[in-house]
Amino acid sequence: MAQTRKYYVVWSGRRPGVYPTWDAC
């Protein structure tokens, strides 16, 4: 779980990737 300035990077979950909002854990 890495929080950036404009988007969230999820690399530890069901769907790893980049999301505009924190809607995928």
N, CA, C and O atoms as a printed pandas DataFrame, in Angstrom:
    atom_number atom_name residue_name chain_id  residue_number  x_coord  y_coord  z_coord
0             1         N          MET        A               1    0.833   -1.204    0.000
1             2        CA          MET        A               1    0.000    0.000    0.000
2             3         C          MET        A               1    0.865    1.249    0.000
3             4         O          MET        A               1    1.473    1.596    1.012
4             5         N          ALA        A               2    0.912    1.904   -1.113
5             6        CA          ALA        A               2    1.724    3.118   -1.225
6             7         C          ALA        A               2    0.847    4.282   -1.650
7             8         O          ALA        A               2    0.196    4.238   -2.694
8             9         N          GLN        A               3    0.836    5.305   -0.845
9            10        CA          GLN        A               3   -0.002    6.466   -1.158
10           11         C          GLN        A               3    0.841    7.557   -1.795
11           12         O          GLN        A               3    1.847    7.992   -1.234
12           13         N          THR        A               4    0.418    7.993   -2.972
13           14        CA          THR        A               4    1.148    9.035   -3.675
14           15         C          THR        A               4    0.342   10.324   -3.668
15           16         O          THR        A               4   -0.678   10.405   -2.983
16           17         N          ARG        A               5    0.770   11.318   -4.403
17           18        CA          ARG        A               5    0.096   12.615   -4.388
18           19         C          ARG        A               5   -1.224   12.595   -5.141
19           20         O          ARG        A               5   -2.207   13.172   -4.676
20           21         N          LYS        A               6   -1.263   11.950   -6.279
21           22        CA          LYS        A               6   -2.455   12.015   -7.125
22           23         C          LYS        A               6   -3.151   10.668   -7.287
23           24         O          LYS        A               6   -4.289   10.611   -7.752
24           25         N          TYR        A               7   -2.489    9.604   -6.916
25           26        CA          TYR        A               7   -3.111    8.303   -7.088
26           27         C          TYR        A               7   -2.564    7.303   -6.082
27           28         O          TYR        A               7   -1.583    7.571   -5.389
28           29         N          TYR        A               8   -3.205    6.160   -6.012
29           30        CA          TYR        A               8   -2.805    5.133   -5.065
30           31         C          TYR        A               8   -2.262    3.927   -5.817
31           32         O          TYR        A               8   -2.805    3.508   -6.839
32           33         N          VAL        A               9   -1.182    3.383   -5.284
33           34        CA          VAL        A               9   -0.592    2.203   -5.901
34           35         C          VAL        A               9   -0.843    0.998   -4.999
35           36         O          VAL        A               9   -0.328    0.923   -3.883
36           37         N          VAL        A              10   -1.635    0.065   -5.497
37           38        CA          VAL        A              10   -1.953   -1.125   -4.715
38           39         C          VAL        A              10   -1.205   -2.329   -5.268
39           40         O          VAL        A              10   -1.482   -2.798   -6.372
40           41         N          TRP        A              11   -0.251   -2.822   -4.480
41           42        CA          TRP        A              11    0.518   -3.972   -4.942
42           43         C          TRP        A              11    0.337   -5.161   -4.005
43           44         O          TRP        A              11    1.010   -6.184   -4.135
44           45         N          SER        A              12   -0.581   -5.005   -3.064
45           46        CA          SER        A              12   -0.823   -6.102   -2.139
46           47         C          SER        A              12   -2.325   -6.305   -1.960
47           48         O          SER        A              12   -2.904   -5.903   -0.951
48           49         N          GLY        A              13   -2.930   -6.923   -2.939
49           50        CA          GLY        A              13   -4.375   -7.147   -2.867
50           51         C          GLY        A              13   -4.841   -8.057   -3.979
51           52         O          GLY        A              13   -4.044   -8.760   -4.601
52           53         N          ARG        A              14   -6.136   -8.039   -4.225
53           54        CA          ARG        A              14   -6.670   -8.897   -5.284
54           55         C          ARG        A              14   -6.326   -8.357   -6.662
55           56         O          ARG        A              14   -6.020   -9.115   -7.582
56           57         N          ARG        A              15   -6.382   -7.029   -6.794
57           58        CA          ARG        A              15   -6.068   -6.415   -8.087
58           59         C          ARG        A              15   -4.971   -5.375   -7.941
59           60         O          ARG        A              15   -5.262   -4.189   -7.785
60           61         N          PRO        A              16   -3.711   -5.802   -7.989
61           62        CA          PRO        A              16   -2.594   -4.860   -7.896
62           63         C          PRO        A              16   -2.560   -3.911   -9.080
63           64         O          PRO        A              16   -2.731   -4.334  -10.224
64           65         N          GLY        A              17   -2.343   -2.642   -8.814
65           66        CA          GLY        A              17   -2.317   -1.669   -9.898
66           67         C          GLY        A              17   -2.385   -0.256   -9.356
67           68         O          GLY        A              17   -2.116   -0.014   -8.180
68           69         N          VAL        A              18   -2.746    0.666  -10.220
69           70        CA          VAL        A              18   -2.835    2.068   -9.822
70           71         C          VAL        A              18   -4.282    2.545   -9.900
71           72         O          VAL        A              18   -4.955    2.356  -10.913
72           73         N          TYR        A              19   -4.744    3.156   -8.835
73           74        CA          TYR        A              19   -6.120    3.628   -8.785
74           75         C          TYR        A              19   -6.180    5.098   -8.381
75           76         O          TYR        A              19   -5.367    5.560   -7.581
76           77         N          PRO        A              20   -7.144    5.830   -8.936
77           78        CA          PRO        A              20   -7.310    7.256   -8.628
78           79         C          PRO        A              20   -7.864    7.451   -7.221
79           80         O          PRO        A              20   -7.713    8.523   -6.634
80           81         N          THR        A              21   -8.500    6.425   -6.685
81           82        CA          THR        A              21   -9.041    6.529   -5.333
82           83         C          THR        A              21   -8.703    5.265   -4.550
83           84         O          THR        A              21   -8.313    4.250   -5.128
84           85         N          TRP        A              22   -8.853    5.337   -3.260
85           86        CA          TRP        A              22   -8.527    4.174   -2.423
86           87         C          TRP        A              22   -9.756    3.272   -2.360
87           88         O          TRP        A              22  -10.504    3.281   -1.382
88           89         N          ASP        A              23   -9.946    2.500   -3.416
89           90        CA          ASP        A              23  -11.139    1.678   -3.505
90           91         C          ASP        A              23  -10.784    0.216   -3.735
91           92         O          ASP        A              23  -11.650   -0.613   -4.014
92           93         N          ALA        A              24   -9.483   -0.088   -3.612
93           94        CA          ALA        A              24   -9.061   -1.472   -3.839
94           95         C          ALA        A              24   -7.966   -1.852   -2.847
95           96         O          ALA        A              24   -6.833   -1.378   -2.934
96           97         N          CYS        A              25   -8.327   -2.714   -1.907
97           98        CA          CYS        A              25   -7.342   -3.140   -0.916
98           99         C          CYS        A              25   -7.149   -4.650   -1.041
99          100         O          CYS        A              25   -6.359   -5.235   -0.301
